[in-house]
């Protein structure tokens, strides 16, 4: 019997028929652990819930990041799953545990990059972006998208698919160079998305802009800066999404607390 007994049988049977039930369990564990740890960290700094437990700190003052627990969980789940002779409930539990480890680990993605505790800073927003990208990628694969499908029926078909794959990878690489990371990741599964973004302007601070805009093409540099200006509606929406998912930065959070403290109180309240 499956450990996910609450799932509708039709949904689970469909996942099993397509061999995606374990990816689904990884995704469930991933989203659940990320949601819990983000809620937990937001409650830690909230003055409204002072009873919520704080960070894990050793007697010597060493802060044990939840990244550590995520790595250990993934290692344990991987080792146990490799020791199982056949799939079953324990294998499903390992898939959920592996997803939990991913969620705890990727929530501190910024720590991988900056090697510093930038969780609530502007740089820490990269953790939210990485999480959204990972969830989107797993979701697309779960829905049936495949990154590359090379057909070997005949030589002409093989050559055509290899060329098409090379073109797709080139478009994805251009997306990353233009800092259109979301389009690049989705483009691994949906080529038209990568092609669309590769033909669009790159972000003004991207490697593509530094190489091909700037003083060489000041008109394009100006267009890129105008297109991705912080006050643009699309950029504000992205920032609100990051706030909703990951919480505000320390600066903004402190500013909000100050505004609330300075706001006049209603005498009739």
C-alpha positions as CSV (number, residue, x, y, z in Angstrom):
1,X,0.0,0.0,0.0
2,X,1.3,3.4,-0.9
3,X,2.4,5.8,1.9
4,X,0.4,8.6,0.2
5,X,-3.0,7.1,1.1
6,X,-4.7,10.5,0.9
7,X,-4.1,10.9,-2.8
8,X,-7.0,10.2,-5.1
9,X,-6.5,6.8,-6.6
10,X,-6.9,8.0,-10.2
11,X,-4.2,10.6,-9.8
12,X,-1.8,8.1,-8.1
13,X,-2.5,5.4,-10.7
14,X,-1.8,8.0,-13.5
15,X,1.5,8.9,-11.9
16,X,2.4,5.2,-11.6
17,X,1.5,4.5,-15.2
18,X,3.9,7.2,-16.4
19,X,6.6,6.3,-13.9
20,X,6.5,9.7,-12.2
21,X,5.2,8.9,-8.8
22,X,8.6,9.2,-7.1
23,X,9.3,12.6,-8.7
24,X,5.9,13.7,-7.4
25,X,6.8,12.6,-3.9
26,X,10.1,14.5,-4.2
27,X,8.2,17.6,-5.3
28,X,5.7,17.2,-2.4
29,X,8.5,16.9,0.2
30,X,10.4,19.8,-1.4
31,X,7.4,22.3,-1.4
32,X,6.4,21.2,2.1
33,X,9.8,21.7,3.7
34,X,10.5,25.0,1.9
35,X,7.1,26.3,3.0
36,X,7.6,25.2,6.6
37,X,11.1,26.6,6.9
38,X,10.2,29.9,5.3
39,X,7.3,30.2,7.7
40,X,9.5,29.3,10.6
41,X,12.2,31.8,9.8
42,X,9.6,34.6,9.3
43,X,8.1,33.8,12.7
44,X,11.5,33.8,14.3
45,X,12.0,37.5,13.6
46,X,8.3,38.5,14.2
47,X,7.8,40.4,17.5
48,X,4.2,39.0,17.5
49,X,5.3,35.4,18.2
50,X,8.3,35.6,20.7
51,X,7.6,32.1,21.8
52,X,8.6,30.6,18.4
53,X,11.9,28.7,18.7
54,X,14.9,30.5,17.2
55,X,18.0,29.4,15.3
56,X,20.1,26.4,16.3
57,X,23.3,27.9,17.9
58,X,26.0,25.8,19.6
59,X,27.5,26.6,22.9
60,X,30.5,28.1,21.1
61,X,28.2,30.5,19.2
62,X,28.3,28.6,15.9
63,X,25.0,29.0,13.9
64,X,24.0,25.7,12.4
65,X,22.1,26.6,9.3
66,X,19.2,24.4,8.2
67,X,21.2,23.9,5.0
68,X,23.2,21.3,7.1
69,X,20.0,19.4,8.0
70,X,19.0,19.4,4.4
71,X,22.3,18.0,3.2
72,X,22.2,15.3,5.9
73,X,18.6,14.4,5.0
74,X,19.4,14.0,1.3
75,X,22.5,11.9,2.1
76,X,20.5,9.6,4.4
77,X,17.6,9.3,2.0
78,X,19.9,8.5,-0.9
79,X,21.9,5.9,0.9
80,X,18.8,4.1,2.3
81,X,17.1,4.1,-1.1
82,X,20.2,2.5,-2.7
83,X,20.2,-0.3,-0.1
84,X,16.6,-1.2,-0.8
85,X,16.2,-4.2,-3.1
86,X,12.9,-3.2,-4.5
87,X,10.5,-0.2,-4.6
88,X,7.7,0.1,-2.1
89,X,6.6,2.2,0.9
90,X,10.1,2.7,2.2
91,X,11.3,3.9,-1.2
92,X,8.4,6.3,-1.3
93,X,9.4,7.6,2.1
94,X,13.0,8.1,0.9
95,X,11.6,10.1,-2.1
96,X,9.7,12.4,0.3
97,X,12.7,12.7,2.6
98,X,15.0,13.6,-0.4
99,X,12.5,16.3,-1.3
100,X,12.5,17.6,2.2
101,X,16.3,17.8,2.1
102,X,16.2,19.7,-1.2
103,X,13.8,22.2,0.3
104,X,16.0,22.9,3.3
105,X,19.1,23.1,1.2
106,X,17.9,25.3,-1.6
107,X,16.3,27.7,0.8
108,X,19.8,28.8,1.6
109,X,21.0,28.8,-2.0
110,X,22.4,32.3,-1.5
111,X,24.7,30.9,1.1
112,X,26.2,28.6,-1.6
113,X,27.0,31.6,-3.7
114,X,28.1,34.3,-1.3
115,X,29.5,32.0,1.5
116,X,27.9,34.4,3.9
117,X,24.7,34.7,5.9
118,X,22.7,36.9,3.5
119,X,19.4,35.2,4.1
120,X,17.4,38.5,4.7
121,X,19.5,40.7,2.5
122,X,19.0,41.7,-1.2
123,X,21.5,39.0,-2.2
124,X,19.4,36.4,-0.3
125,X,16.6,36.9,-2.8
126,X,18.5,34.5,-5.1
127,X,17.4,31.7,-2.8
128,X,13.7,32.5,-3.5
129,X,14.5,32.7,-7.3
130,X,16.3,29.4,-7.2
131,X,13.4,27.7,-5.3
132,X,10.8,29.0,-7.8
133,X,13.0,27.8,-10.7
134,X,13.5,24.4,-9.2
135,X,9.8,24.0,-8.5
136,X,8.9,25.1,-12.0
137,X,11.4,22.6,-13.6
138,X,10.2,19.7,-11.5
139,X,6.6,20.6,-12.2
140,X,7.2,20.7,-16.0
141,X,9.0,17.3,-15.9
142,X,6.2,15.9,-13.8
143,X,3.7,17.1,-16.5
144,X,5.6,15.2,-19.1
145,X,8.1,17.6,-20.6
146,X,11.5,16.1,-21.4
147,X,14.7,18.2,-21.8
148,X,16.0,16.4,-24.9
149,X,14.7,13.6,-27.1
150,X,17.2,12.3,-29.6
151,X,15.7,10.0,-32.3
152,X,18.0,7.4,-33.8
153,X,15.6,6.0,-36.4
154,X,17.6,7.1,-39.4
155,X,20.7,9.2,-40.0
156,X,18.9,12.2,-41.4
157,X,16.6,12.2,-38.4
158,X,19.5,11.8,-36.0
159,X,21.4,14.7,-37.5
160,X,18.3,16.9,-37.5
161,X,17.6,16.2,-33.8
162,X,21.2,16.8,-32.8
163,X,21.2,20.1,-34.6
164,X,17.9,21.1,-33.1
165,X,19.2,20.2,-29.6
166,X,22.4,22.2,-30.2
167,X,20.3,25.2,-31.3
168,X,18.1,24.8,-28.2
169,X,21.2,24.7,-25.9
170,X,22.6,27.8,-27.6
171,X,19.4,29.7,-27.0
172,X,19.3,28.6,-23.3
173,X,23.0,29.7,-22.9
174,X,22.1,33.1,-24.3
175,X,19.2,33.4,-21.9
176,X,21.6,32.8,-19.0
177,X,24.1,35.3,-20.4
178,X,21.3,37.8,-20.5
179,X,20.3,37.0,-16.9
180,X,16.9,35.7,-18.1
181,X,17.3,32.6,-15.9
182,X,13.7,31.7,-15.6
183,X,13.3,31.6,-19.4
184,X,16.5,29.6,-19.7
185,X,15.4,26.9,-17.3
186,X,11.9,26.6,-18.8
187,X,13.6,26.7,-22.2
188,X,15.3,23.4,-21.4
189,X,11.9,21.8,-21.6
190,X,10.0,24.2,-23.9
191,X,12.4,25.4,-26.6
192,X,10.2,28.2,-27.9
193,X,10.5,30.0,-24.5
194,X,14.3,30.0,-24.7
195,X,14.1,31.2,-28.4
196,X,11.8,34.1,-27.4
197,X,13.9,35.2,-24.5
198,X,17.2,34.9,-26.5
199,X,15.7,37.4,-29.0
200,X,14.8,39.9,-26.3
201,X,16.9,42.5,-24.5
202,X,19.2,41.3,-21.8
203,X,19.3,42.8,-18.3
204,X,21.6,45.8,-18.1
205,X,23.9,44.2,-15.5
206,X,24.2,40.9,-17.4
207,X,27.4,39.5,-19.0
208,X,25.6,39.9,-22.4
209,X,25.0,43.6,-21.8
210,X,28.6,44.2,-20.6
211,X,29.9,42.5,-23.7
212,X,27.5,43.8,-26.4
213,X,25.8,46.9,-25.0
214,X,27.6,49.5,-22.9
215,X,29.8,51.9,-24.8
216,X,29.4,49.7,-28.0
217,X,25.7,50.0,-28.1
218,X,24.6,52.8,-25.7
219,X,21.2,52.9,-27.3
220,X,20.6,49.2,-26.3
221,X,22.1,49.8,-22.9
222,X,19.7,52.6,-22.3
223,X,16.8,50.5,-23.5
224,X,17.8,47.7,-21.2
225,X,18.0,50.0,-18.2
226,X,14.6,51.5,-19.0
227,X,13.1,48.0,-19.6
228,X,14.3,46.6,-16.3
229,X,14.1,49.7,-14.1
230,X,13.0,48.9,-10.5
231,X,9.9,51.1,-10.7
232,X,8.5,49.3,-13.7
233,X,5.2,47.5,-13.0
234,X,6.5,44.0,-14.0
235,X,9.6,44.4,-11.7
236,X,7.4,45.6,-8.8
237,X,5.2,42.5,-9.3
238,X,8.3,40.2,-9.2
239,X,9.4,41.9,-6.0
240,X,6.0,41.5,-4.4
241,X,6.1,37.8,-5.4
242,X,9.5,37.4,-3.7
243,X,8.2,39.2,-0.6
244,X,5.1,36.9,-0.5
245,X,7.2,33.8,-0.9
246,X,10.4,34.6,1.0
247,X,9.6,37.6,3.2
248,X,11.0,41.1,3.0
249,X,14.6,42.1,3.4
250,X,15.9,43.3,6.8
251,X,15.9,46.9,5.7
252,X,12.4,46.9,4.4
253,X,11.2,44.9,7.5
254,X,12.7,47.3,9.9
255,X,11.3,50.2,8.0
256,X,7.8,48.7,8.2
257,X,8.2,48.2,11.9
258,X,9.3,51.8,12.3
259,X,6.3,53.1,10.4
260,X,3.9,51.0,12.5
261,X,5.5,52.2,15.7
262,X,5.3,55.9,14.5
263,X,1.7,55.6,13.3
264,X,-0.8,57.3,15.6
265,X,-3.0,55.0,17.6
266,X,-6.8,55.1,17.3
267,X,-8.0,56.3,20.7
268,X,-11.3,54.5,20.2
269,X,-9.6,51.1,19.6
